[in-house]
């Protein structure tokens, strides 16, 4: 039984670390806004029918 408890404690610790990293990314990292320009070739917008 101690091995099972040790494994459960290790899994809970790993999950807590990952959760803490995700939480800190959400709280402390601000995304930058920027304009995105995507050029679409005219052949794709107005395809020629053959």
mmCIF entry with sequence, helices, sheets and N, C-alpha, C, O atoms, coordinates in Angstrom:
data_MODEL
# 
_entry.id   MODEL 
# 
_entity.id                         1 
_entity.type                       polymer 
_entity.pdbx_number_of_molecules   1 
# 
_entity_poly.entity_id                      1 
_entity_poly.type                           'polypeptide(L)' 
_entity_poly.nstd_linkage                   no 
_entity_poly.nstd_monomer                   no 
_entity_poly.pdbx_seq_one_letter_code       
;(UNK)(UNK)(UNK)(UNK)(UNK)(UNK)(UNK)(UNK)(UNK)(UNK)(UNK)(UNK)(UNK)(UNK)(UNK)(UNK)
(UNK)(UNK)(UNK)(UNK)(UNK)(UNK)(UNK)(UNK)(UNK)(UNK)(UNK)(UNK)(UNK)(UNK)(UNK)(UNK)
(UNK)(UNK)(UNK)(UNK)(UNK)(UNK)(UNK)(UNK)(UNK)(UNK)(UNK)(UNK)(UNK)(UNK)(UNK)(UNK)
(UNK)(UNK)
;
_entity_poly.pdbx_seq_one_letter_code_can   XXXXXXXXXXXXXXXXXXXXXXXXXXXXXXXXXXXXXXXXXXXXXXXXXX 
_entity_poly.pdbx_strand_id                 A 
# 
loop_
_entity_poly_seq.entity_id 
_entity_poly_seq.num 
_entity_poly_seq.mon_id 
_entity_poly_seq.hetero 
1 1  UNK n 
1 2  UNK n 
1 3  UNK n 
1 4  UNK n 
1 5  UNK n 
1 6  UNK n 
1 7  UNK n 
1 8  UNK n 
1 9  UNK n 
1 10 UNK n 
1 11 UNK n 
1 12 UNK n 
1 13 UNK n 
1 14 UNK n 
1 15 UNK n 
1 16 UNK n 
1 17 UNK n 
1 18 UNK n 
1 19 UNK n 
1 20 UNK n 
1 21 UNK n 
1 22 UNK n 
1 23 UNK n 
1 24 UNK n 
1 25 UNK n 
1 26 UNK n 
1 27 UNK n 
1 28 UNK n 
1 29 UNK n 
1 30 UNK n 
1 31 UNK n 
1 32 UNK n 
1 33 UNK n 
1 34 UNK n 
1 35 UNK n 
1 36 UNK n 
1 37 UNK n 
1 38 UNK n 
1 39 UNK n 
1 40 UNK n 
1 41 UNK n 
1 42 UNK n 
1 43 UNK n 
1 44 UNK n 
1 45 UNK n 
1 46 UNK n 
1 47 UNK n 
1 48 UNK n 
1 49 UNK n 
1 50 UNK n 
# 
_struct_asym.id          A 
_struct_asym.entity_id   1 
# 
loop_
_struct_conf.conf_type_id 
_struct_conf.id 
_struct_conf.pdbx_PDB_helix_id 
_struct_conf.beg_label_comp_id 
_struct_conf.beg_label_asym_id 
_struct_conf.beg_label_seq_id 
_struct_conf.pdbx_beg_PDB_ins_code 
_struct_conf.end_label_comp_id 
_struct_conf.end_label_asym_id 
_struct_conf.end_label_seq_id 
_struct_conf.pdbx_end_PDB_ins_code 
_struct_conf.beg_auth_comp_id 
_struct_conf.beg_auth_asym_id 
_struct_conf.beg_auth_seq_id 
_struct_conf.end_auth_comp_id 
_struct_conf.end_auth_asym_id 
_struct_conf.end_auth_seq_id 
_struct_conf.pdbx_PDB_helix_class 
_struct_conf.details 
_struct_conf.pdbx_PDB_helix_length 
HELX_P HELX_P1 AA1 UNK A 2  ? UNK A 28 ? UNK A 2  UNK A 28 1 ? 27 
HELX_P HELX_P2 AA2 UNK A 42 ? UNK A 45 ? UNK A 42 UNK A 45 1 ? 4  
# 
_struct_conf_type.id          HELX_P 
_struct_conf_type.criteria    ? 
_struct_conf_type.reference   ? 
# 
loop_
_atom_site.group_PDB 
_atom_site.id 
_atom_site.type_symbol 
_atom_site.label_atom_id 
_atom_site.label_alt_id 
_atom_site.label_comp_id 
_atom_site.label_asym_id 
_atom_site.label_entity_id 
_atom_site.label_seq_id 
_atom_site.pdbx_PDB_ins_code 
_atom_site.Cartn_x 
_atom_site.Cartn_y 
_atom_site.Cartn_z 
_atom_site.occupancy 
_atom_site.B_iso_or_equiv 
_atom_site.pdbx_formal_charge 
_atom_site.auth_seq_id 
_atom_site.auth_comp_id 
_atom_site.auth_asym_id 
_atom_site.auth_atom_id 
_atom_site.pdbx_PDB_model_num 
ATOM 1   N N  . UNK A 1 1  ? 0.813   -1.210 0.000   1.00 0.00 ? 1  UNK A N  1 
ATOM 2   C CA . UNK A 1 1  ? 0.000   0.000  0.000   1.00 0.00 ? 1  UNK A CA 1 
ATOM 3   C C  . UNK A 1 1  ? 0.853   1.269  0.000   1.00 0.00 ? 1  UNK A C  1 
ATOM 4   O O  . UNK A 1 1  ? 0.467   2.242  -0.649  1.00 0.00 ? 1  UNK A O  1 
ATOM 5   N N  . UNK A 1 2  ? 2.001   1.308  0.701   1.00 0.00 ? 2  UNK A N  1 
ATOM 6   C CA . UNK A 1 2  ? 2.811   2.528  0.669   1.00 0.00 ? 2  UNK A CA 1 
ATOM 7   C C  . UNK A 1 2  ? 3.281   2.882  -0.747  1.00 0.00 ? 2  UNK A C  1 
ATOM 8   O O  . UNK A 1 2  ? 3.418   4.061  -1.074  1.00 0.00 ? 2  UNK A O  1 
ATOM 9   N N  . UNK A 1 3  ? 3.527   1.872  -1.588  1.00 0.00 ? 3  UNK A N  1 
ATOM 10  C CA . UNK A 1 3  ? 3.955   2.146  -2.958  1.00 0.00 ? 3  UNK A CA 1 
ATOM 11  C C  . UNK A 1 3  ? 2.841   2.829  -3.738  1.00 0.00 ? 3  UNK A C  1 
ATOM 12  O O  . UNK A 1 3  ? 3.094   3.745  -4.520  1.00 0.00 ? 3  UNK A O  1 
ATOM 13  N N  . UNK A 1 4  ? 1.613   2.383  -3.524  1.00 0.00 ? 4  UNK A N  1 
ATOM 14  C CA . UNK A 1 4  ? 0.467   2.997  -4.198  1.00 0.00 ? 4  UNK A CA 1 
ATOM 15  C C  . UNK A 1 4  ? 0.289   4.436  -3.738  1.00 0.00 ? 4  UNK A C  1 
ATOM 16  O O  . UNK A 1 4  ? 0.012   5.312  -4.557  1.00 0.00 ? 4  UNK A O  1 
ATOM 17  N N  . UNK A 1 5  ? 0.441   4.693  -2.458  1.00 0.00 ? 5  UNK A N  1 
ATOM 18  C CA . UNK A 1 5  ? 0.319   6.060  -1.952  1.00 0.00 ? 5  UNK A CA 1 
ATOM 19  C C  . UNK A 1 5  ? 1.447   6.943  -2.480  1.00 0.00 ? 5  UNK A C  1 
ATOM 20  O O  . UNK A 1 5  ? 1.223   8.112  -2.795  1.00 0.00 ? 5  UNK A O  1 
ATOM 21  N N  . UNK A 1 6  ? 2.643   6.400  -2.577  1.00 0.00 ? 6  UNK A N  1 
ATOM 22  C CA . UNK A 1 6  ? 3.767   7.153  -3.113  1.00 0.00 ? 6  UNK A CA 1 
ATOM 23  C C  . UNK A 1 6  ? 3.518   7.507  -4.585  1.00 0.00 ? 6  UNK A C  1 
ATOM 24  O O  . UNK A 1 6  ? 3.803   8.626  -5.012  1.00 0.00 ? 6  UNK A O  1 
ATOM 25  N N  . UNK A 1 7  ? 2.981   6.543  -5.364  1.00 0.00 ? 7  UNK A N  1 
ATOM 26  C CA . UNK A 1 7  ? 2.662   6.794  -6.761  1.00 0.00 ? 7  UNK A CA 1 
ATOM 27  C C  . UNK A 1 7  ? 1.557   7.851  -6.892  1.00 0.00 ? 7  UNK A C  1 
ATOM 28  O O  . UNK A 1 7  ? 1.655   8.741  -7.737  1.00 0.00 ? 7  UNK A O  1 
ATOM 29  N N  . UNK A 1 8  ? 0.511   7.762  -6.068  1.00 0.00 ? 8  UNK A N  1 
ATOM 30  C CA . UNK A 1 8  ? -0.577  8.745  -6.100  1.00 0.00 ? 8  UNK A CA 1 
ATOM 31  C C  . UNK A 1 8  ? -0.055  10.129 -5.723  1.00 0.00 ? 8  UNK A C  1 
ATOM 32  O O  . UNK A 1 8  ? -0.458  11.127 -6.321  1.00 0.00 ? 8  UNK A O  1 
ATOM 33  N N  . UNK A 1 9  ? 0.834   10.196 -4.742  1.00 0.00 ? 9  UNK A N  1 
ATOM 34  C CA . UNK A 1 9  ? 1.421   11.473 -4.355  1.00 0.00 ? 9  UNK A CA 1 
ATOM 35  C C  . UNK A 1 9  ? 2.265   12.045 -5.493  1.00 0.00 ? 9  UNK A C  1 
ATOM 36  O O  . UNK A 1 9  ? 2.221   13.249 -5.745  1.00 0.00 ? 9  UNK A O  1 
ATOM 37  N N  . UNK A 1 10 ? 3.025   11.208 -6.176  1.00 0.00 ? 10 UNK A N  1 
ATOM 38  C CA . UNK A 1 10 ? 3.835   11.669 -7.306  1.00 0.00 ? 10 UNK A CA 1 
ATOM 39  C C  . UNK A 1 10 ? 2.946   12.195 -8.424  1.00 0.00 ? 10 UNK A C  1 
ATOM 40  O O  . UNK A 1 10 ? 3.235   13.243 -9.003  1.00 0.00 ? 10 UNK A O  1 
ATOM 41  N N  . UNK A 1 11 ? 1.858   11.473 -8.739  1.00 0.00 ? 11 UNK A N  1 
ATOM 42  C CA . UNK A 1 11 ? 0.942   11.925 -9.792  1.00 0.00 ? 11 UNK A CA 1 
ATOM 43  C C  . UNK A 1 11 ? 0.274   13.240 -9.409  1.00 0.00 ? 11 UNK A C  1 
ATOM 44  O O  . UNK A 1 11 ? 0.150   14.134 -10.247 1.00 0.00 ? 11 UNK A O  1 
ATOM 45  N N  . UNK A 1 12 ? -0.156  13.370 -8.157  1.00 0.00 ? 12 UNK A N  1 
ATOM 46  C CA . UNK A 1 12 ? -0.794  14.605 -7.705  1.00 0.00 ? 12 UNK A CA 1 
ATOM 47  C C  . UNK A 1 12 ? 0.184   15.775 -7.739  1.00 0.00 ? 12 UNK A C  1 
ATOM 48  O O  . UNK A 1 12 ? -0.200  16.894 -8.078  1.00 0.00 ? 12 UNK A O  1 
ATOM 49  N N  . UNK A 1 13 ? 1.428   15.529 -7.396  1.00 0.00 ? 13 UNK A N  1 
ATOM 50  C CA . UNK A 1 13 ? 2.447   16.577 -7.439  1.00 0.00 ? 13 UNK A CA 1 
ATOM 51  C C  . UNK A 1 13 ? 2.710   17.012 -8.880  1.00 0.00 ? 13 UNK A C  1 
ATOM 52  O O  . UNK A 1 13 ? 2.833   18.206 -9.151  1.00 0.00 ? 13 UNK A O  1 
ATOM 53  N N  . UNK A 1 14 ? 2.796   16.066 -9.794  1.00 0.00 ? 14 UNK A N  1 
ATOM 54  C CA . UNK A 1 14 ? 3.029   16.404 -11.204 1.00 0.00 ? 14 UNK A CA 1 
ATOM 55  C C  . UNK A 1 14 ? 1.857   17.205 -11.763 1.00 0.00 ? 14 UNK A C  1 
ATOM 56  O O  . UNK A 1 14 ? 2.057   18.180 -12.488 1.00 0.00 ? 14 UNK A O  1 
ATOM 57  N N  . UNK A 1 15 ? 0.635   16.797 -11.428 1.00 0.00 ? 15 UNK A N  1 
ATOM 58  C CA . UNK A 1 15 ? -0.545  17.529 -11.896 1.00 0.00 ? 15 UNK A CA 1 
ATOM 59  C C  . UNK A 1 15 ? -0.564  18.930 -11.304 1.00 0.00 ? 15 UNK A C  1 
ATOM 60  O O  . UNK A 1 15 ? -0.902  19.883 -12.006 1.00 0.00 ? 15 UNK A O  1 
ATOM 61  N N  . UNK A 1 16 ? -0.217  19.078 -10.049 1.00 0.00 ? 16 UNK A N  1 
ATOM 62  C CA . UNK A 1 16 ? -0.196  20.394 -9.413  1.00 0.00 ? 16 UNK A CA 1 
ATOM 63  C C  . UNK A 1 16 ? 0.848   21.310 -10.050 1.00 0.00 ? 16 UNK A C  1 
ATOM 64  O O  . UNK A 1 16 ? 0.601   22.504 -10.214 1.00 0.00 ? 16 UNK A O  1 
ATOM 65  N N  . UNK A 1 17 ? 1.998   20.769 -10.407 1.00 0.00 ? 17 UNK A N  1 
ATOM 66  C CA . UNK A 1 17 ? 3.039   21.575 -11.052 1.00 0.00 ? 17 UNK A CA 1 
ATOM 67  C C  . UNK A 1 17 ? 2.573   22.041 -12.423 1.00 0.00 ? 17 UNK A C  1 
ATOM 68  O O  . UNK A 1 17 ? 2.740   23.211 -12.768 1.00 0.00 ? 17 UNK A O  1 
ATOM 69  N N  . UNK A 1 18 ? 1.992   21.141 -13.207 1.00 0.00 ? 18 UNK A N  1 
ATOM 70  C CA . UNK A 1 18 ? 1.498   21.511 -14.534 1.00 0.00 ? 18 UNK A CA 1 
ATOM 71  C C  . UNK A 1 18 ? 0.384   22.545 -14.411 1.00 0.00 ? 18 UNK A C  1 
ATOM 72  O O  . UNK A 1 18 ? 0.344   23.509 -15.176 1.00 0.00 ? 18 UNK A O  1 
ATOM 73  N N  . UNK A 1 19 ? -0.518  22.352 -13.455 1.00 0.00 ? 19 UNK A N  1 
ATOM 74  C CA . UNK A 1 19 ? -1.603  23.311 -13.242 1.00 0.00 ? 19 UNK A CA 1 
ATOM 75  C C  . UNK A 1 19 ? -1.047  24.673 -12.838 1.00 0.00 ? 19 UNK A C  1 
ATOM 76  O O  . UNK A 1 19 ? -1.537  25.700 -13.307 1.00 0.00 ? 19 UNK A O  1 
ATOM 77  N N  . UNK A 1 20 ? -0.047  24.696 -11.989 1.00 0.00 ? 20 UNK A N  1 
ATOM 78  C CA . UNK A 1 20 ? 0.572   25.954 -11.574 1.00 0.00 ? 20 UNK A CA 1 
ATOM 79  C C  . UNK A 1 20 ? 1.242   26.678 -12.734 1.00 0.00 ? 20 UNK A C  1 
ATOM 80  O O  . UNK A 1 20 ? 1.170   27.903 -12.823 1.00 0.00 ? 20 UNK A O  1 
ATOM 81  N N  . UNK A 1 21 ? 1.889   25.937 -13.618 1.00 0.00 ? 21 UNK A N  1 
ATOM 82  C CA . UNK A 1 21 ? 2.515   26.543 -14.794 1.00 0.00 ? 21 UNK A CA 1 
ATOM 83  C C  . UNK A 1 21 ? 1.454   27.131 -15.711 1.00 0.00 ? 21 UNK A C  1 
ATOM 84  O O  . UNK A 1 21 ? 1.610   28.245 -16.212 1.00 0.00 ? 21 UNK A O  1 
ATOM 85  N N  . UNK A 1 22 ? 0.384   26.393 -15.931 1.00 0.00 ? 22 UNK A N  1 
ATOM 86  C CA . UNK A 1 22 ? -0.689  26.909 -16.793 1.00 0.00 ? 22 UNK A CA 1 
ATOM 87  C C  . UNK A 1 22 ? -1.331  28.148 -16.185 1.00 0.00 ? 22 UNK A C  1 
ATOM 88  O O  . UNK A 1 22 ? -1.606  29.113 -16.898 1.00 0.00 ? 22 UNK A O  1 
ATOM 89  N N  . UNK A 1 23 ? -1.570  28.135 -14.888 1.00 0.00 ? 23 UNK A N  1 
ATOM 90  C CA . UNK A 1 23 ? -2.168  29.287 -14.211 1.00 0.00 ? 23 UNK A CA 1 
ATOM 91  C C  . UNK A 1 23 ? -1.258  30.502 -14.323 1.00 0.00 ? 23 UNK A C  1 
ATOM 92  O O  . UNK A 1 23 ? -1.734  31.605 -14.590 1.00 0.00 ? 23 UNK A O  1 
ATOM 93  N N  . UNK A 1 24 ? 0.041   30.317 -14.123 1.00 0.00 ? 24 UNK A N  1 
ATOM 94  C CA . UNK A 1 24 ? 0.960   31.450 -14.197 1.00 0.00 ? 24 UNK A CA 1 
ATOM 95  C C  . UNK A 1 24 ? 1.041   32.007 -15.621 1.00 0.00 ? 24 UNK A C  1 
ATOM 96  O O  . UNK A 1 24 ? 1.190   33.216 -15.796 1.00 0.00 ? 24 UNK A O  1 
ATOM 97  N N  . UNK A 1 25 ? 0.946   31.152 -16.633 1.00 0.00 ? 25 UNK A N  1 
ATOM 98  C CA . UNK A 1 25 ? 0.922   31.655 -18.009 1.00 0.00 ? 25 UNK A CA 1 
ATOM 99  C C  . UNK A 1 25 ? -0.330  32.485 -18.266 1.00 0.00 ? 25 UNK A C  1 
ATOM 100 O O  . UNK A 1 25 ? -0.260  33.518 -18.932 1.00 0.00 ? 25 UNK A O  1 
ATOM 101 N N  . UNK A 1 26 ? -1.458  32.052 -17.752 1.00 0.00 ? 26 UNK A N  1 
ATOM 102 C CA . UNK A 1 26 ? -2.702  32.796 -17.958 1.00 0.00 ? 26 UNK A CA 1 
ATOM 103 C C  . UNK A 1 26 ? -2.648  34.145 -17.246 1.00 0.00 ? 26 UNK A C  1 
ATOM 104 O O  . UNK A 1 26 ? -3.102  35.148 -17.796 1.00 0.00 ? 26 UNK A O  1 
ATOM 105 N N  . UNK A 1 27 ? -2.106  34.185 -16.046 1.00 0.00 ? 27 UNK A N  1 
ATOM 106 C CA . UNK A 1 27 ? -2.132  35.406 -15.253 1.00 0.00 ? 27 UNK A CA 1 
ATOM 107 C C  . UNK A 1 27 ? -1.051  36.398 -15.688 1.00 0.00 ? 27 UNK A C  1 
ATOM 108 O O  . UNK A 1 27 ? -1.322  37.596 -15.767 1.00 0.00 ? 27 UNK A O  1 
ATOM 109 N N  . UNK A 1 28 ? 0.147   35.933 -15.967 1.00 0.00 ? 28 UNK A N  1 
ATOM 110 C CA . UNK A 1 28 ? 1.275   36.840 -16.150 1.00 0.00 ? 28 UNK A CA 1 
ATOM 111 C C  . UNK A 1 28 ? 1.637   37.150 -17.600 1.00 0.00 ? 28 UNK A C  1 
ATOM 112 O O  . UNK A 1 28 ? 2.382   38.101 -17.835 1.00 0.00 ? 28 UNK A O  1 
ATOM 113 N N  . UNK A 1 29 ? 1.150   36.400 -18.575 1.00 0.00 ? 29 UNK A N  1 
ATOM 114 C CA . UNK A 1 29 ? 1.524   36.629 -19.966 1.00 0.00 ? 29 UNK A CA 1 
ATOM 115 C C  . UNK A 1 29 ? 0.380   37.338 -20.681 1.00 0.00 ? 29 UNK A C  1 
ATOM 116 O O  . UNK A 1 29 ? -0.740  36.830 -20.730 1.00 0.00 ? 29 UNK A O  1 
ATOM 117 N N  . UNK A 1 30 ? 0.667   38.512 -21.234 1.00 0.00 ? 30 UNK A N  1 
ATOM 118 C CA . UNK A 1 30 ? -0.322  39.274 -21.988 1.00 0.00 ? 30 UNK A CA 1 
ATOM 119 C C  . UNK A 1 30 ? -0.055  39.098 -23.480 1.00 0.00 ? 30 UNK A C  1 
ATOM 120 O O  . UNK A 1 30 ? 1.063   39.335 -23.938 1.00 0.00 ? 30 UNK A O  1 
ATOM 121 N N  . UNK A 1 31 ? -1.061  38.686 -24.236 1.00 0.00 ? 31 UNK A N  1 
ATOM 122 C CA . UNK A 1 31 ? -0.850  38.536 -25.683 1.00 0.00 ? 31 UNK A CA 1 
ATOM 123 C C  . UNK A 1 31 ? -0.748  39.901 -26.357 1.00 0.00 ? 31 UNK A C  1 
ATOM 124 O O  . UNK A 1 31 ? -1.389  40.865 -25.936 1.00 0.00 ? 31 UNK A O  1 
ATOM 125 N N  . UNK A 1 32 ? 0.061   39.969 -27.404 1.00 0.00 ? 32 UNK A N  1 
ATOM 126 C CA . UNK A 1 32 ? 0.192   41.210 -28.167 1.00 0.00 ? 32 UNK A CA 1 
ATOM 127 C C  . UNK A 1 32 ? -0.779  41.176 -29.331 1.00 0.00 ? 32 UNK A C  1 
ATOM 128 O O  . UNK A 1 32 ? -0.906  40.165 -30.021 1.00 0.00 ? 32 UNK A O  1 
ATOM 129 N N  . UNK A 1 33 ? -1.467  42.297 -29.544 1.00 0.00 ? 33 UNK A N  1 
ATOM 130 C CA . UNK A 1 33 ? -2.365  42.388 -30.684 1.00 0.00 ? 33 UNK A CA 1 
ATOM 131 C C  . UNK A 1 33 ? -1.586  42.946 -31.871 1.00 0.00 ? 33 UNK A C  1 
ATOM 132 O O  . UNK A 1 33 ? -0.778  43.863 -31.723 1.00 0.00 ? 33 UNK A O  1 
ATOM 133 N N  . UNK A 1 34 ? -1.836  42.387 -33.037 1.00 0.00 ? 34 UNK A N  1 
ATOM 134 C CA . UNK A 1 34 ? -1.199  42.894 -34.248 1.00 0.00 ? 34 UNK A CA 1 
ATOM 135 C C  . UNK A 1 34 ? -2.094  42.578 -35.434 1.00 0.00 ? 34 UNK A C  1 
ATOM 136 O O  . UNK A 1 34 ? -2.915  41.662 -35.387 1.00 0.00 ? 34 UNK A O  1 
ATOM 137 N N  . UNK A 1 35 ? -1.921  43.348 -36.488 1.00 0.00 ? 35 UNK A N  1 
ATOM 138 C CA . UNK A 1 35 ? -2.697  43.133 -37.695 1.00 0.00 ? 35 UNK A CA 1 
ATOM 139 C C  . UNK A 1 35 ? -2.121  41.961 -38.478 1.00 0.00 ? 35 UNK A C  1 
ATOM 140 O O  . UNK A 1 35 ? -0.905  41.790 -38.569 1.00 0.00 ? 35 UNK A O  1 
ATOM 141 N N  . UNK A 1 36 ? -3.004  41.172 -39.032 1.00 0.00 ? 36 UNK A N  1 
ATOM 142 C CA . UNK A 1 36 ? -2.594  40.026 -39.835 1.00 0.00 ? 36 UNK A CA 1 
ATOM 143 C C  . UNK A 1 36 ? -3.160  40.217 -41.237 1.00 0.00 ? 36 UNK A C  1 
ATOM 144 O O  . UNK A 1 36 ? -4.364  40.406 -41.409 1.00 0.00 ? 36 UNK A O  1 
ATOM 145 N N  . UNK A 1 37 ? -2.291  40.167 -42.228 1.00 0.00 ? 37 UNK A N  1 
ATOM 146 C CA . UNK A 1 37 ? -2.705  40.323 -43.620 1.00 0.00 ? 37 UNK A CA 1 
ATOM 147 C C  . UNK A 1 37 ? -2.419  39.015 -44.344 1.00 0.00 ? 37 UNK A C  1 
ATOM 148 O O  . UNK A 1 37 ? -1.288  38.530 -44.356 1.00 0.00 ? 37 UNK A O  1 
ATOM 149 N N  . UNK A 1 38 ? -3.450  38.461 -44.940 1.00 0.00 ? 38 UNK A N  1 
ATOM 150 C CA . UNK A 1 38 ? -3.314  37.216 -45.690 1.00 0.00 ? 38 UNK A CA 1 
ATOM 151 C C  . UNK A 1 38 ? -3.658  37.513 -47.134 1.00 0.00 ? 38 UNK A C  1 
ATOM 152 O O  . UNK A 1 38 ? -4.784  37.910 -47.435 1.00 0.00 ? 38 UNK A O  1 
ATOM 153 N N  . UNK A 1 39 ? -2.717  37.330 -48.015 1.00 0.00 ? 39 UNK A N  1 
ATOM 154 C CA . UNK A 1 39 ? -2.955  37.579 -49.437 1.00 0.00 ? 39 UNK A CA 1 
ATOM 155 C C  . UNK A 1 39 ? -3.518  36.320 -50.079 1.00 0.00 ? 39 UNK A C  1 
ATOM 156 O O  . UNK A 1 39 ? -2.950  35.235 -49.955 1.00 0.00 ? 39 UNK A O  1 
ATOM 157 N N  . UNK A 1 40 ? -4.642  36.482 -50.766 1.00 0.00 ? 40 UNK A N  1 
ATOM 158 C CA . UNK A 1 40 ? -5.278  35.367 -51.456 1.00 0.00 ? 40 UNK A CA 1 
ATOM 159 C C  . UNK A 1 40 ? -5.129  35.607 -52.948 1.00 0.00 ? 40 UNK A C  1 
ATOM 160 O O  . UNK A 1 40 ? -5.542  36.657 -53.442 1.00 0.00 ? 40 UNK A O  1 
ATOM 161 N N  . UNK A 1 41 ? -4.554  34.671 -53.674 1.00 0.00 ? 41 UNK A N  1 
ATOM 162 C CA . UNK A 1 41 ? -4.409  34.857 -55.122 1.00 0.00 ? 41 UNK A CA 1 
ATOM 163 C C  . UNK A 1 41 ? -5.780  34.986 -55.788 1.00 0.00 ? 41 UNK A C  1 
ATOM 164 O O  . UNK A 1 41 ? -6.756  34.367 -55.364 1.00 0.00 ? 41 UNK A O  1 
ATOM 165 N N  . UNK A 1 42 ? -5.826  35.795 -56.828 1.00 0.00 ? 42 UNK A N  1 
ATOM 166 C CA . UNK A 1 42 ? -7.107  36.008 -57.498 1.00 0.00 ? 42 UNK A CA 1 
ATOM 167 C C  . UNK A 1 42 ? -7.629  34.729 -58.156 1.00 0.00 ? 42 UNK A C  1 
ATOM 168 O O  . UNK A 1 42 ? -8.834  34.606 -58.380 1.00 0.00 ? 42 UNK A O  1 
ATOM 169 N N  . UNK A 1 43 ? -6.756  33.787 -58.465 1.00 0.00 ? 43 UNK A N  1 
ATOM 170 C CA . UNK A 1 43 ? -7.199  32.530 -59.059 1.00 0.00 ? 43 UNK A CA 1 
ATOM 171 C C  . UNK A 1 43 ? -8.056  31.734 -58.074 1.00 0.00 ? 43 UNK A C  1 
ATOM 172 O O  . UNK A 1 43 ? -8.949  30.993 -58.484 1.00 0.00 ? 43 UNK A O  1 
ATOM 173 N N  . UNK A 1 44 ? -7.790  31.882 -56.804 1.00 0.00 ? 44 UNK A N  1 
ATOM 174 C CA . UNK A 1 44 ? -8.588  31.155 -55.806 1.00 0.00 ? 44 UNK A CA 1 
ATOM 175 C C  . UNK A 1 44 ? -9.911  31.852 -55.542 1.00 0.00 ? 44 UNK A C  1 
ATOM 176 O O  . UNK A 1 44 ? -10.897 31.193 -55.210 1.00 0.00 ? 44 UNK A O  1 
ATOM 177 N N  . UNK A 1 45 ? -9.953  33.176 -55.682 1.00 0.00 ? 45 UNK A N  1 
ATOM 178 C CA . UNK A 1 45 ? -11.185 33.915 -55.419 1.00 0.00 ? 45 UNK A CA 1 
ATOM 179 C C  . UNK A 1 45 ? -12.116 33.806 -56.618 1.00 0.00 ? 45 UNK A C  1 
ATOM 180 O O  . UNK A 1 45 ? -13.309 33.553 -56.453 1.00 0.00 ? 45 UNK A O  1 
ATOM 181 N N  . UNK A 1 46 ? -11.582 33.995 -57.830 1.00 0.00 ? 46 UNK A N  1 
ATOM 182 C CA . UNK A 1 46 ? -12.375 33.930 -59.061 1.00 0.00 ? 46 UNK A CA 1 
ATOM 183 C C  . UNK A 1 46 ? -11.793 32.850 -59.960 1.00 0.00 ? 46 UNK A C  1 
ATOM 184 O O  . UNK A 1 46 ? -11.041 33.149 -60.888 1.00 0.00 ? 46 UNK A O  1 
ATOM 185 N N  . UNK A 1 47 ? -12.139 31.587 -59.689 1.00 0.00 ? 47 UNK A N  1 
ATOM 186 C CA . UNK A 1 47 ? -11.557 30.518 -60.508 1.00 0.00 ? 47 UNK A CA 1 
ATOM 187 C C  . UNK A 1 47 ? -12.137 30.562 -61.935 1.00 0.00 ? 47 UNK A C  1 
ATOM 188 O O  . UNK A 1 47 ? -13.319 30.848 -62.125 1.00 0.00 ? 47 UNK A O  1 
ATOM 189 N N  . UNK A 1 48 ? -11.301 30.280 -62.907 1.00 0.00 ? 48 UNK A N  1 
ATOM 190 C CA . UNK A 1 48 ? -11.762 30.246 -64.283 1.00 0.00 ? 48 UNK A CA 1 
ATOM 191 C C  . UNK A 1 48 ? -12.328 28.859 -64.578 1.00 0.00 ? 48 UNK A C  1 
ATOM 192 O O  . UNK A 1 48 ? -11.743 27.842 -64.205 1.00 0.00 ? 48 UNK A O  1 
ATOM 193 N N  . UNK A 1 49 ? -13.474 28.837 -65.252 1.00 0.00 ? 49 UNK A N  1 
ATOM 194 C CA . UNK A 1 49 ? -14.128 27.563 -65.573 1.00 0.00 ? 49 UNK A CA 1 
ATOM 195 C C  . UNK A 1 49 ? -13.653 27.139 -66.960 1.00 0.00 ? 49 UNK A C  1 
ATOM 196 O O  . UNK A 1 49 ? -13.691 27.923 -67.909 1.00 0.00 ? 49 UNK A O  1 
ATOM 197 N N  . UNK A 1 50 ? -13.208 25.897 -67.062 1.00 0.00 ? 50 UNK A N  1 
ATOM 198 C CA . UNK A 1 50 ? -12.700 25.422 -68.346 1.00 0.00 ? 50 UNK A CA 1 
ATOM 199 C C  . UNK A 1 50 ? -13.647 24.478 -69.017 1.00 0.00 ? 50 UNK A C  1 
ATOM 200 O O  . UNK A 1 50 ? -13.361 23.989 -70.110 1.00 0.00 ? 50 UNK A O  1 
# 
